[in-house]
């Protein structure tokens, strides 16, 4: 049986759609669904960005992780993820929701903000997917792919969903405390960046860590640029769509998103220029990403002048934070912790300083603002939320990894041989390119042996200069 909603126009000639006893503006629904598609584009954007930064023999596995993340998390979100994060019947001061919306039940006759619950669900699904894909990059060049699918499902359920609940659910404890996170500084960036740190520590260092063998440049800078383009393009839906409405606040979010990314890119590139006197496109792209990360929690709360500060501060702090892996001796080859966890914390703290009640009021939300509105305790709220996420994500991710470690078939660490031939060959039997080099990773005797006895069924060529 088909269902037709009633349509009418209000006094401002805005089309109104009524259904199931609730009135919606179709413009808000259309903008949220468009933003859903924009955020989806960010997922392959992450995959291309990561893939381009690695050696070519591991390029395809990162693209695979992006696509598999969509499949695994879409099923998890349908089954229980959305309910655990956004259940309308969650307890007051909730840490996690319940199963009121299990298997997408009770989503057609309810609303979230200005849109139907089913629209909000598919929009938030994109955030859930990209978060675990960001964290999954930490297995680059040394992690098994099969166990990663299991990890994704478990991590979404007991790490991401609770953090999303306490941040965005109207009954979540951080939300009720007064924490401000418009589009995901805590649930998306701090949680994924900290999980990546836990994964990097668990997996240990790659073969040849600390030697010239791993002092390689990104194998495909074009992939890095393409990934950045997808991410930057999609971030307009990531931040602007979080209004769940087509209004002035969404327009402001888009403006400051672009500005913070631009300033962040310039800042990072200039810091890199001081070292090599080269204008690095990878440096600009890295800075643009951290500018986008930092402005995310503030995108519905600050104006354009403040977004310049977000770009400068994030571009500077995250650039120097990439040196932490050398100081503390962990192998985060894609700098996920420095870019996303540190960038998310920077964004959260700056939100406490620069949040403006006037900006939030653009679509009717009433907040006390940050230091700029003499609300001095807001920085404390932001710090509490950030530190809780850092601790929770790191500890629970570590527990998941070690529990899987002792379950047959679920250990995440790949073998040394898999590292040598590349994860693409060892785990997939497929390649991103015709030429995949491994000679730089093996000794002369091993090279001789491989030359005399090529692996059965091998259909790729080896070239020293393409590793």
KEROVEX-487401 format. One line per 10 residues: number of its first residue (from 1); their letters; for each residue x, y, z of C-alpha. Coordinates in Angstrom, 1 decimal. Each point is the difference from the previous one (the first is absolute). Layout:
BEGIN
NUM	a	X Y Z | ... $
This chain:
BEGIN
1	xxxxxxxxxx	0.0 0.0 0.0 | 1.5 3.4 -0.9 | 0.0 2.9 2.4 | -0.4 3.5 -1.2 | 0.8 2.9 2.3 | -2.2 3.1 0.1 | 1.6 3.2 -1.5 | -0.7 3.6 0.7 | 1.7 3.4 0.0 | 0.5 2.2 3.0 $
11	xxxxxxxxxx	-0.2 3.8 0.2 | 3.5 0.3 -1.5 | -0.9 -2.2 -3.0 | 2.3 -2.7 1.4 | -1.2 -3.5 -1.0 | -0.9 -2.1 3.0 | -0.3 -3.8 0.0 | -2.1 -1.6 2.7 | 0.1 -3.7 0.8 | -0.5 -2.3 3.0 $
21	xxxxxxxxxx	-1.2 3.1 2.0 | 3.3 2.0 -0.5 | 0.6 2.9 -2.4 | 3.2 0.3 -1.9 | 1.6 2.4 -2.4 | 1.0 -1.9 -3.1 | 2.9 2.4 -0.5 | 1.5 -1.2 3.3 | -0.5 -3.6 -1.0 | 1.6 0.6 -3.5 $
31	xxxxxxxxxx	3.0 1.7 1.5 | 0.6 -2.7 2.6 | -0.3 -2.7 -2.7 | 2.4 1.9 -2.3 | 2.4 0.3 2.9 | -0.2 -3.7 0.5 | 1.3 -0.5 -3.5 | 2.7 2.6 0.6 | 1.2 -1.8 3.1 | -0.1 -3.4 -1.8 $
41	xxxxxxxxxx	2.5 1.5 -2.6 | 2.4 0.6 2.9 | 0.4 -3.7 0.7 | 1.8 -0.8 -3.3 | 1.7 3.3 0.6 | 1.6 -1.4 3.2 | 1.0 -3.2 -1.9 | 1.6 1.9 -2.8 | 1.8 2.4 2.3 | 1.5 -2.9 2.1 $
51	xxxxxxxxxx	0.7 -2.1 -3.1 | 2.1 2.7 -1.6 | 2.1 0.5 3.1 | 1.1 -3.7 0.1 | 2.3 -2.1 -2.1 | -1.7 -1.3 -3.1 | 0.1 -3.7 1.1 | -2.5 1.0 2.7 | -2.1 2.5 -1.9 | -3.0 -2.2 -0.9 $
61	xxxxxxxxxx	-0.5 -1.3 3.5 | -0.8 3.5 1.2 | -2.6 0.5 -2.7 | -1.4 -3.4 1.0 | -0.3 1.2 3.6 | -2.1 3.0 -1.1 | -2.5 -2.1 -1.9 | -0.2 -2.8 2.5 | -0.6 2.6 2.8 | -3.2 1.1 -1.9 $
71	xxxxxxxxxx	-1.3 -3.6 -0.1 | 0.8 -1.0 3.6 | -1.1 3.2 1.7 | -3.2 0.3 -2.1 | -1.1 -3.4 1.3 | 1.0 0.8 3.6 | -1.8 3.4 -0.1 | -3.2 -1.7 -1.3 | 0.2 -2.8 2.6 | 0.8 2.0 3.2 $
81	xxxxxxxxxx	2.4 2.9 -0.6 | -2.5 2.8 -0.6 | -2.1 -1.2 3.0 | 3.0 -0.2 2.3 | 1.1 3.5 -1.0 | -3.3 1.9 -0.4 | -2.8 -1.9 1.7 | -2.7 2.4 1.0 | -0.8 -2.2 3.1 | 3.6 0.1 1.4 $
91	xxxxxxxxxx	0.5 0.8 3.7 | 0.5 3.5 1.1 | 3.8 0.8 0.1 | 0.5 -3.0 -2.2 | 3.3 -1.7 -0.8 | -1.6 -2.1 -2.7 | -3.5 -0.5 -1.4 | -2.2 -3.0 -0.1 | -1.6 -2.2 -2.7 | -3.1 2.1 -0.6 $
101	xxxxxxxxxx	1.0 0.4 -3.6 | 1.4 -3.5 -0.5 | 0.0 -1.0 -3.7 | -1.3 3.5 -0.8 | -3.2 -0.4 1.9 | -2.0 3.1 1.0 | 1.8 2.2 -2.4 | -2.8 0.9 -2.5 | -2.3 1.6 2.6 | 2.5 2.1 1.9 $
111	xxxxxxxxxx	2.2 3.0 -0.6 | 3.4 1.3 1.0 | 0.2 3.8 -0.1 | -1.5 1.2 -3.2 | 0.1 -3.2 -2.0 | -1.6 -3.5 0.2 | 2.0 -2.5 2.1 | 0.6 -2.1 -3.1 | 1.7 2.9 -1.7 | 2.1 0.7 3.1 $
121	xxxxxxxxxx	1.0 -3.6 0.2 | 1.4 -0.3 -3.5 | 1.8 3.3 0.4 | 1.7 -1.1 3.3 | 0.8 -3.3 -1.6 | 2.6 1.8 -2.2 | 1.7 1.4 3.2 | 0.2 -3.5 1.5 | 1.6 -1.5 -3.2 | 2.6 2.7 -0.4 $
131	xxxxxxxxxx	1.1 -0.2 3.6 | 1.0 -3.6 -0.1 | 1.5 0.4 -3.4 | 2.2 2.8 1.4 | 1.1 -2.3 2.8 | 0.5 -3.0 -2.3 | 2.9 1.8 -1.8 | 2.2 -0.8 3.0 | 0.3 -3.6 -1.2 | 1.8 1.2 -3.2 $
141	xxxxxxxxxx	2.8 -2.2 -1.3 | -0.2 -2.5 2.8 | -3.6 -1.0 0.9 | -2.2 -2.8 -1.1 | -3.2 0.9 -1.8 | -2.3 -2.8 1.0 | 0.2 0.6 3.8 | -0.4 3.7 -0.7 | -3.6 -0.6 -1.1 | -0.8 -1.5 3.4 $
151	xxxxxxxxxx	1.8 2.8 1.7 | -2.0 2.6 -1.8 | -3.3 -1.5 1.1 | 1.1 -0.4 3.7 | 1.6 3.5 0.1 | -3.0 1.7 -1.4 | -2.3 -1.7 2.6 | 2.0 0.6 3.2 | 2.2 3.0 -0.9 | -1.6 2.3 -2.6 $
161	xxxxxxxxxx	-3.7 -0.5 1.0 | 0.5 1.0 3.7 | 2.0 3.0 -0.9 | -2.5 1.1 -2.6 | -2.8 -0.5 2.6 | 1.6 2.1 2.7 | 0.9 2.7 -2.4 | -3.0 0.4 -2.3 | -3.0 -1.9 1.6 | -2.1 2.7 1.7 $
171	xxxxxxxxxx	0.2 -2.2 3.1 | 3.8 -0.6 -0.2 | 2.0 1.0 3.1 | 2.4 2.3 -1.9 | -2.8 1.7 -1.9 | -1.9 0.6 3.3 | 3.2 1.2 1.7 | 0.3 2.7 -2.6 | 2.7 -1.3 -2.3 | 0.0 1.5 -3.5 $
181	xxxxxxxxxx	0.7 -2.2 -2.9 | -1.9 0.9 -3.1 | 1.2 -2.5 -2.6 | 2.4 -2.6 1.6 | 3.2 1.2 1.5 | -0.4 -2.6 2.8 | -1.9 -2.9 -1.5 | 1.7 0.1 -3.4 | 3.5 1.4 0.3 | 1.1 -0.5 3.6 $
191	xxxxxxxxxx	-1.4 -3.5 0.2 | 1.5 -1.1 -3.4 | 3.4 1.7 0.6 | 0.3 -1.5 3.4 | -1.1 -3.5 -1.3 | 2.7 0.3 -2.7 | 2.6 0.7 2.7 | -1.1 -3.1 1.9 | 0.1 -2.1 -3.2 | 3.5 1.3 -0.8 $
201	xxxxxxxxxx	1.3 -0.9 3.4 | -1.6 -3.4 -0.1 | 1.3 -0.9 -3.5 | 3.5 1.2 0.8 | 2.5 1.5 -2.5 | 0.2 -1.0 -3.6 | 3.0 -1.9 -1.4 | 2.9 2.4 -0.4 | -1.4 2.7 2.3 | 2.6 2.7 0.7 $
211	xxxxxxxxxx	2.0 -0.8 -3.1 | 0.3 1.4 -3.5 | -2.3 -2.8 -1.1 | -3.1 1.8 1.3 | 1.3 3.5 -0.9 | -2.2 0.0 -3.1 | -2.1 2.8 -1.5 | -3.7 -0.5 -0.8 | -0.2 -2.4 -3.0 | -2.9 1.9 -1.7 $
221	xxxxxxxxxx	-0.3 3.7 0.8 | -2.9 0.2 -2.4 | -2.0 -2.4 2.2 | 0.7 2.3 3.0 | -1.4 3.0 -1.9 | -3.0 -2.0 -1.3 | -0.7 -1.2 3.6 | 0.3 3.6 1.3 | -2.4 1.2 -2.7 | -2.6 -2.6 0.9 $
231	xxxxxxxxxx	0.4 0.8 3.7 | -0.2 3.7 -0.3 | -3.0 -0.2 -2.4 | -1.8 -2.4 2.4 | 0.8 2.1 3.1 | -2.6 2.6 -1.1 | -2.6 -2.7 0.7 | 1.9 -1.2 3.0 | -0.2 3.3 1.8 | -2.7 1.9 -1.9 $
241	xxxxxxxxxx	-2.3 -3.0 0.0 | 0.2 -0.3 3.8 | -2.5 2.8 0.3 | -2.6 -2.5 -1.4 | -1.5 3.1 -1.6 | 0.6 2.2 -3.1 | 0.5 3.3 1.8 | 2.5 2.8 0.8 | 1.8 -2.1 2.6 | 0.7 -2.6 -2.6 $
251	xxxxxxxxxx	1.3 2.7 -2.4 | 2.3 1.3 2.8 | 1.3 -3.5 0.7 | 0.9 -0.5 -3.7 | 1.9 3.4 -0.1 | 2.1 -0.7 3.1 | 0.6 -3.6 -1.0 | 1.6 1.2 -3.2 | 1.9 2.8 1.7 | 1.5 -2.1 2.7 $
261	xxxxxxxxxx	1.1 -2.6 -2.5 | 1.7 2.6 -2.2 | 1.8 1.6 2.9 | 1.0 -3.3 1.4 | 1.5 -1.1 -3.3 | 2.0 3.1 -0.4 | 1.3 -0.1 3.5 | 1.2 -3.6 -0.2 | 1.6 0.6 -3.4 | 1.9 3.0 1.3 $
271	xxxxxxxxxx	1.3 -2.0 3.1 | 1.2 -2.7 -2.4 | 1.6 2.6 -2.3 | 2.3 1.1 2.7 | 1.6 -3.4 0.0 | 0.5 -0.9 -3.7 | -0.7 3.2 -1.8 | -2.6 -1.8 -2.1 | -3.7 0.8 -0.5 | -1.5 -3.4 0.9 $
281	xxxxxxxxxx	-3.4 -0.9 -1.2 | -0.1 -2.9 2.5 | 0.7 2.6 2.7 | -2.8 2.2 -1.2 | -2.4 -2.9 -0.2 | 0.9 -1.2 3.5 | -0.5 3.5 1.4 | -3.4 0.4 -1.7 | -1.1 -3.3 1.6 | 1.0 1.1 3.5 $
291	xxxxxxxxxx	-1.7 3.4 -0.6 | -3.2 -1.9 -0.9 | 0.4 -2.3 3.1 | 0.5 2.9 2.4 | -3.0 2.1 -1.3 | -2.3 -3.0 0.2 | -1.2 0.3 3.6 | -0.3 3.8 -0.3 | -1.6 0.2 -3.5 | -3.4 0.9 1.4 $
301	xxxxxxxxxx	1.3 2.3 2.8 | 2.6 2.4 -1.4 | 0.3 2.7 -2.6 | 2.4 0.4 -2.9 | 2.7 2.0 1.9 | 0.4 -2.7 2.6 | 0.3 -2.7 -2.7 | 3.3 1.6 -1.1 | 1.4 -0.6 3.5 | -1.2 -3.6 -0.2 $
311	xxxxxxxxxx	2.0 -0.5 -3.3 | 3.1 1.6 1.3 | 0.1 -1.7 3.4 | -1.0 -3.5 -1.3 | 2.5 0.3 -3.0 | 2.8 0.9 2.4 | -0.7 -2.4 2.9 | -0.8 -3.0 -2.1 | 3.0 0.5 -2.2 | 2.3 -0.2 3.0 $
321	xxxxxxxxxx	-2.1 -2.8 1.5 | 1.1 -2.3 -2.8 | 3.4 -0.1 1.8 | -1.6 -1.7 3.1 | 0.3 -3.4 -1.7 | 3.8 0.4 0.0 | 0.1 1.2 3.6 | -2.1 -2.8 1.4 | 1.0 -2.7 -2.5 | -3.3 -1.1 -1.5 $
331	xxxxxxxxxx	-0.5 -0.6 -3.8 | -3.0 2.1 -1.1 | 1.0 0.1 -3.6 | -2.9 2.1 -1.1 | 0.1 2.5 2.9 | -3.6 -0.7 0.9 | 0.4 0.7 3.6 | 1.8 3.3 -0.6 | -2.6 1.1 -2.6 | -3.3 -1.2 1.4 $
341	xxxxxxxxxx	0.4 -0.5 3.7 | 2.2 3.1 0.6 | -1.9 2.0 -2.6 | -3.3 -1.0 1.6 | 1.2 1.0 3.5 | 1.3 3.4 -1.4 | -3.4 0.6 -1.6 | -1.9 -0.9 3.2 | 2.1 2.3 2.1 | -0.2 2.9 -2.5 $
351	xxxxxxxxxx	-3.8 -0.5 -0.1 | 0.0 0.7 3.8 | 1.7 3.3 -0.7 | -1.7 1.2 -3.2 | -3.6 -1.4 0.2 | -2.5 2.8 -0.5 | -3.6 -0.1 1.2 | -0.9 2.2 -2.9 | 1.1 -2.6 -2.6 | -1.9 -2.8 1.6 $
361	xxxxxxxxxx	-3.1 2.2 0.1 | 0.0 0.2 -3.8 | -2.3 -3.1 0.0 | -1.4 0.4 3.5 | 2.5 -1.9 2.2 | 0.6 1.7 3.3 | 3.5 -0.4 1.5 | 2.0 2.0 2.5 | 3.0 0.2 -2.4 | 3.7 -0.2 0.9 $
371	xxxxxxxxxx	2.5 2.4 1.3 | -1.0 2.5 -2.6 | -3.3 0.2 1.8 | 1.6 -0.1 3.5 | -1.1 -3.6 0.5 | 3.3 -0.9 1.6 | -0.9 -3.6 1.0 | -0.6 -1.1 -3.6 | 3.7 -0.8 -0.6 | -0.2 -2.4 3.0 $
381	xxxxxxxxxx	-3.0 -1.7 -1.5 | 1.9 -0.4 -3.3 | 3.0 -1.4 1.8 | -2.1 -2.5 2.0 | -1.6 -1.3 -3.2 | 3.3 -0.2 -1.9 | 1.9 -1.8 2.8 | -2.8 -2.5 0.6 | -0.1 -0.9 -3.6 | 3.8 -0.3 -0.2 $
391	xxxxxxxxxx	0.1 -2.4 3.0 | -3.1 -2.0 -1.0 | 1.0 -0.5 -3.6 | 3.6 -0.9 0.7 | -0.8 -2.5 2.9 | -3.0 -1.7 -1.6 | 1.7 -0.3 -3.4 | 3.1 -1.5 1.6 | -2.2 -2.6 1.8 | -1.8 -0.9 -3.2 $
401	xxxxxxxxxx	3.3 -0.5 -1.8 | 1.5 -2.3 2.7 | -3.2 -2.0 0.4 | 0.1 -0.6 -3.8 | 3.7 -0.8 0.3 | -0.8 -3.2 2.0 | -2.9 -1.2 -2.2 | 1.2 -2.3 -2.9 | -0.2 1.8 -3.3 | -0.7 3.5 1.3 $
411	xxxxxxxxxx	3.6 1.1 0.8 | 0.4 3.3 -1.9 | 3.8 0.0 -0.5 | 1.2 -1.2 -3.4 | 3.1 -2.2 -0.4 | 3.4 1.3 -1.0 | -0.3 -1.7 -3.4 | -3.3 1.9 -0.6 | 1.8 3.2 0.8 | 2.7 -0.8 -2.5 $
421	xxxxxxxxxx	-2.2 -0.8 -2.9 | -2.6 2.6 0.9 | -3.5 -0.4 1.6 | -1.6 0.3 -3.5 | 1.8 -3.2 -1.2 | -0.1 -1.9 3.3 | -3.6 0.8 1.0 | -1.8 0.8 -3.3 | 2.0 -1.5 -2.9 | -0.9 3.2 -1.9 $
431	xxxxxxxxxx	2.0 3.1 -0.7 | -0.5 3.7 -0.5 | 2.6 0.1 -2.8 | 1.7 -2.2 -2.5 | 3.4 0.7 1.7 | 0.4 -0.7 3.7 | 3.5 0.1 1.4 | 1.2 -2.1 3.0 | 3.7 -0.2 -0.6 | 0.7 2.9 2.3 $
441	xxxxxxxxxx	-1.5 -1.9 2.9 | 2.0 -3.3 -0.3 | 3.6 -0.9 0.3 | 2.3 -1.0 -3.0 | -0.3 -3.7 0.8 | -3.8 0.1 0.2 | 0.0 1.9 -3.3 | 2.1 -2.7 -1.6 | -2.3 -2.7 1.3 | -3.2 1.8 -1.2 $
451	xxxxxxxxxx	1.6 0.6 -3.4 | 0.8 -3.8 -0.4 | -3.4 -1.1 1.3 | -2.8 2.4 -0.6 | -3.2 -0.6 2.0 | -2.6 -2.2 -1.7 | -2.7 1.9 -1.8 | 1.9 3.3 0.3 | -1.0 2.3 -2.8 | 1.6 3.3 1.1 $
461	xxxxxxx	3.4 1.4 -0.9 | 2.5 1.1 2.6 | 2.0 3.2 -0.3 | 2.3 1.4 2.5 | -0.9 3.6 -0.7 | -3.8 -0.3 0.6 | -0.1 -1.0 3.6 $
